[in-house]
């Protein structure tokens, strides 16, 4: 990612955003994100909560799973 991304987002956030925004039409459940990024459970959950509160990502609950995907109405979506 760019130096701007380094200034704005933590490494964990960059990894999660890279995953979600590289396949914006797809949703990923929490364990998929954890496995794919190789980050810890608590770290990923904390960052997902922060990005969700900021409106950068969307979450849909399907049964017991939380599915996350890029928020297409977020200004960074076009970037």
Secondary structure, 3 states (H helix, E strand, C coil): CCHHHHHHCCHHHHHHHHHHHHCCCCCEEHHHHHHHHCCCHHHHHHHHHHHHHHCCEEEEEECCEEEEEECCCCHHHHC
